[in-house]
Amino acid sequence: MISSSVEPLPIEGTYINYVEALPTHIPDSTRFGPYLQTAPGDALFDYPDIGRFRVRDGKLIEIEVPAGCAKERAASFARMAPFGCLVHQRGELPLHASSVVRPDGKVLLIAGASGTGKSTTAAAFAQRGWKVLNDDMSRLTVSEAGVRVWPGFSSLKLWDQTCRLLNIDRSPLRATGELKEKYFWSSDPAQGSHLVSVVVELDADGGGLQKLSGSAAVRMLLRQTFRPRLVRALGLKDLYFTQVLRAATLVSCFRFSNNHILPPAAVAERIEKAL
């Protein structure tokens, strides 16, 4: 029986476990700034106002919630950076992208830096009848058969302004508990894993939709990988680059430059017409 301090993650055999205390240092680790240290199969995130998170062997996220900190906020954070680190540890590819599934099964990944509109665009697709598989981060496995995206956290985190743009009633929505004031919005979620058809990277430079191929597609996938600097410290550099190179040849890659001029519904419509 699983203890009440243990919560399952959306990967079979992986869990969050709340513990009384975690170490402040892991042996033979590489530091990334003041809040993160990593070693092969081990990582420690330490955010004094949120909690301490230890990620081990691609299977477990341990959380120490300091006195005065909210467990809900720590749980929300665990599903972001620590979860992405866990995916890296598994030798899989965490992409900074939301993923949506068209009724005919075609799968689109919406990638981009924070603030470019991944969740907003995913919500606009949901209103067009697509189903949401993941918000903000998508877990990918790469093989000769294709690039497969797996279910993760499908509730979209939307700004109040986004809700207004999409005519979503914010009043019943639950706040995410992050410093940024966002709210969870759920539509009918997609089920199971799917082969990826297209990856579109959003940016704000302007210029519309542009097809990427060759080295441009590779650079885009490298750019949109969750914390790629972790790969070397985790001892996974060769596997990671092999996966990115293969993925760039197996899926269609695009960049969509909007400069926040078009409303979300128009962005979704223009991308869908090009697929």
DAZIWO-V902660 format. One record per residue. N is the residue number from 1. PSI is psi as a letter, one per 20 degrees, with the letter a starting at -180 (none if undefined). D_LAST is the distance of its C-alpha to the last C-alpha in Angstrom with 1 decimal. Layout:
# DAZIWO-V902660
n=N psi=PSI d_last=D_LAST
n=N psi=PSI d_last=D_LAST
This chain:
# DAZIWO-V902660
n=1 psi=p d_last=46.3
n=2 psi=p d_last=44.0
n=3 psi=q d_last=45.9
n=4 psi=i d_last=45.1
n=5 psi=i d_last=44.3
n=6 psi=p d_last=41.5
n=7 psi=p d_last=37.9
n=8 psi=q d_last=35.2
n=9 psi=r d_last=32.0
n=10 psi=k d_last=28.7
n=11 psi=p d_last=29.4
n=12 psi=p d_last=32.1
n=13 psi=j d_last=35.4
n=14 psi=q d_last=34.7
n=15 psi=q d_last=36.5
n=16 psi=p d_last=37.6
n=17 psi=p d_last=41.4
n=18 psi=p d_last=43.5
n=19 psi=r d_last=46.6
n=20 psi=g d_last=49.7
n=21 psi=q d_last=49.4
n=22 psi=q d_last=47.4
n=23 psi=r d_last=48.7
n=24 psi=i d_last=48.2
n=25 psi=q d_last=47.7
n=26 psi=q d_last=46.2
n=27 psi=q d_last=48.0
n=28 psi=l d_last=46.8
n=29 psi=q d_last=43.9
n=30 psi=p d_last=41.9
n=31 psi=p d_last=41.7
n=32 psi=n d_last=38.7
n=33 psi=a d_last=40.4
n=34 psi=i d_last=42.8
n=35 psi=i d_last=40.6
n=36 psi=p d_last=39.1
n=37 psi=q d_last=40.7
n=38 psi=q d_last=39.3
n=39 psi=r d_last=40.7
n=40 psi=p d_last=39.3
n=41 psi=j d_last=38.6
n=42 psi=q d_last=39.8
n=43 psi=q d_last=38.8
n=44 psi=o d_last=40.5
n=45 psi=p d_last=39.1
n=46 psi=o d_last=41.9
n=47 psi=o d_last=41.2
n=48 psi=h d_last=44.6
n=49 psi=j d_last=43.3
n=50 psi=g d_last=40.8
n=51 psi=r d_last=42.1
n=52 psi=p d_last=42.4
n=53 psi=p d_last=39.8
n=54 psi=p d_last=40.3
n=55 psi=p d_last=37.5
n=56 psi=p d_last=38.8
n=57 psi=k d_last=37.7
n=58 psi=j d_last=34.2
n=59 psi=h d_last=35.9
n=60 psi=p d_last=37.6
n=61 psi=o d_last=37.4
n=62 psi=p d_last=41.0
n=63 psi=p d_last=41.5
n=64 psi=o d_last=44.7
n=65 psi=o d_last=44.7
n=66 psi=q d_last=47.5
n=67 psi=p d_last=50.0
n=68 psi=i d_last=48.8
n=69 psi=q d_last=45.1
n=70 psi=p d_last=42.9
n=71 psi=h d_last=41.6
n=72 psi=h d_last=38.6
n=73 psi=g d_last=37.5
n=74 psi=g d_last=38.1
n=75 psi=h d_last=36.1
n=76 psi=g d_last=33.1
n=77 psi=h d_last=33.5
n=78 psi=h d_last=33.7
n=79 psi=j d_last=30.2
n=80 psi=d d_last=28.9
n=81 psi=g d_last=30.6
n=82 psi=h d_last=32.9
n=83 psi=g d_last=30.1
n=84 psi=h d_last=28.0
n=85 psi=g d_last=31.2
n=86 psi=g d_last=31.7
n=87 psi=g d_last=28.3
n=88 psi=g d_last=29.3
n=89 psi=h d_last=32.7
n=90 psi=i d_last=31.1
n=91 psi=k d_last=29.6
n=92 psi=a d_last=26.1
n=93 psi=o d_last=23.4
n=94 psi=o d_last=23.1
n=95 psi=p d_last=20.1
n=96 psi=m d_last=20.4
n=97 psi=q d_last=17.3
n=98 psi=q d_last=16.6
n=99 psi=p d_last=14.5
n=100 psi=q d_last=13.1
n=101 psi=p d_last=12.5
n=102 psi=q d_last=10.9
n=103 psi=h d_last=13.7
n=104 psi=j d_last=12.5
n=105 psi=i d_last=12.7
n=106 psi=p d_last=9.3
n=107 psi=p d_last=10.2
n=108 psi=p d_last=9.0
n=109 psi=p d_last=11.9
n=110 psi=o d_last=12.7
n=111 psi=r d_last=15.4
n=112 psi=r d_last=18.1
n=113 psi=r d_last=21.8
n=114 psi=p d_last=23.8
n=115 psi=i d_last=23.5
n=116 psi=i d_last=20.1
n=117 psi=k d_last=18.8
n=118 psi=g d_last=17.2
n=119 psi=h d_last=19.0
n=120 psi=g d_last=18.8
n=121 psi=h d_last=15.0
n=122 psi=h d_last=15.1
n=123 psi=h d_last=17.7
n=124 psi=h d_last=15.7
n=125 psi=h d_last=13.0
n=126 psi=h d_last=16.1
n=127 psi=i d_last=17.4
n=128 psi=j d_last=14.4
n=129 psi=i d_last=15.4
n=130 psi=q d_last=13.6
n=131 psi=q d_last=16.3
n=132 psi=p d_last=17.2
n=133 psi=g d_last=18.3
n=134 psi=q d_last=19.5
n=135 psi=p d_last=20.4
n=136 psi=h d_last=20.9
n=137 psi=p d_last=21.4
n=138 psi=p d_last=19.7
n=139 psi=p d_last=21.8
n=140 psi=q d_last=20.4
n=141 psi=q d_last=22.2
n=142 psi=p d_last=21.5
n=143 psi=r d_last=22.9
n=144 psi=h d_last=22.7
n=145 psi=i d_last=20.9
n=146 psi=a d_last=17.9
n=147 psi=p d_last=17.2
n=148 psi=p d_last=18.1
n=149 psi=p d_last=18.0
n=150 psi=q d_last=21.0
n=151 psi=q d_last=22.1
n=152 psi=d d_last=23.9
n=153 psi=o d_last=24.6
n=154 psi=i d_last=22.4
n=155 psi=p d_last=24.3
n=156 psi=q d_last=22.7
n=157 psi=o d_last=25.2
n=158 psi=q d_last=25.0
n=159 psi=q d_last=27.3
n=160 psi=g d_last=29.4
n=161 psi=h d_last=27.8
n=162 psi=g d_last=24.3
n=163 psi=g d_last=25.9
n=164 psi=g d_last=27.3
n=165 psi=h d_last=24.0
n=166 psi=j d_last=22.4
n=167 psi=l d_last=25.6
n=168 psi=p d_last=26.2
n=169 psi=o d_last=30.0
n=170 psi=i d_last=31.0
n=171 psi=h d_last=34.5
n=172 psi=i d_last=34.1
n=173 psi=q d_last=31.8
n=174 psi=p d_last=33.4
n=175 psi=q d_last=33.6
n=176 psi=h d_last=32.2
n=177 psi=j d_last=35.6
n=178 psi=r d_last=34.2
n=179 psi=h d_last=35.8
n=180 psi=p d_last=32.7
n=181 psi=n d_last=32.9
n=182 psi=r d_last=29.8
n=183 psi=q d_last=29.5
n=184 psi=p d_last=28.0
n=185 psi=p d_last=25.7
n=186 psi=p d_last=24.5
n=187 psi=a d_last=22.3
n=188 psi=o d_last=22.1
n=189 psi=q d_last=21.2
n=190 psi=q d_last=19.3
n=191 psi=q d_last=21.7
n=192 psi=r d_last=22.1
n=193 psi=q d_last=20.2
n=194 psi=q d_last=16.7
n=195 psi=p d_last=15.0
n=196 psi=p d_last=12.4
n=197 psi=g d_last=9.1
n=198 psi=q d_last=7.8
n=199 psi=p d_last=10.3
n=200 psi=p d_last=10.1
n=201 psi=p d_last=13.7
n=202 psi=p d_last=15.1
n=203 psi=r d_last=18.1
n=204 psi=k d_last=20.5
n=205 psi=i d_last=21.1
n=206 psi=q d_last=19.4
n=207 psi=i d_last=17.4
n=208 psi=b d_last=13.9
n=209 psi=p d_last=10.7
n=210 psi=p d_last=11.9
n=211 psi=p d_last=10.9
n=212 psi=p d_last=13.5
n=213 psi=r d_last=15.4
n=214 psi=c d_last=18.9
n=215 psi=h d_last=21.1
n=216 psi=h d_last=18.8
n=217 psi=g d_last=16.4
n=218 psi=g d_last=19.7
n=219 psi=h d_last=21.1
n=220 psi=g d_last=18.2
n=221 psi=h d_last=18.6
n=222 psi=g d_last=22.4
n=223 psi=h d_last=22.2
n=224 psi=j d_last=20.3
n=225 psi=p d_last=22.6
n=226 psi=p d_last=25.0
n=227 psi=m d_last=28.3
n=228 psi=h d_last=28.1
n=229 psi=h d_last=31.8
n=230 psi=h d_last=32.8
n=231 psi=g d_last=31.8
n=232 psi=g d_last=34.9
n=233 psi=h d_last=37.3
n=234 psi=i d_last=36.0
n=235 psi=k d_last=36.7
n=236 psi=j d_last=33.1
n=237 psi=g d_last=32.2
n=238 psi=g d_last=31.8
n=239 psi=g d_last=29.8
n=240 psi=g d_last=27.4
n=241 psi=h d_last=26.7
n=242 psi=g d_last=26.3
n=243 psi=g d_last=23.6
n=244 psi=g d_last=21.7
n=245 psi=g d_last=22.0
n=246 psi=g d_last=20.9
n=247 psi=h d_last=17.9
n=248 psi=h d_last=16.8
n=249 psi=i d_last=16.8
n=250 psi=h d_last=15.2
n=251 psi=q d_last=11.9
n=252 psi=p d_last=9.3
n=253 psi=p d_last=10.6
n=254 psi=r d_last=10.0
n=255 psi=p d_last=12.5
n=256 psi=o d_last=12.3
n=257 psi=p d_last=15.9
n=258 psi=h d_last=17.1
n=259 psi=k d_last=20.9
n=260 psi=k d_last=20.9
n=261 psi=g d_last=21.1
n=262 psi=q d_last=18.3
n=263 psi=r d_last=19.0
n=264 psi=g d_last=16.9
n=265 psi=h d_last=15.7
n=266 psi=h d_last=14.5
n=267 psi=g d_last=12.7
n=268 psi=g d_last=10.8
n=269 psi=g d_last=10.2
n=270 psi=g d_last=9.1
n=271 psi=g d_last=6.5
n=272 psi=h d_last=5.3
n=273 psi=h d_last=5.7
n=274 psi=i d_last=3.8
n=275 psi=none d_last=0.0
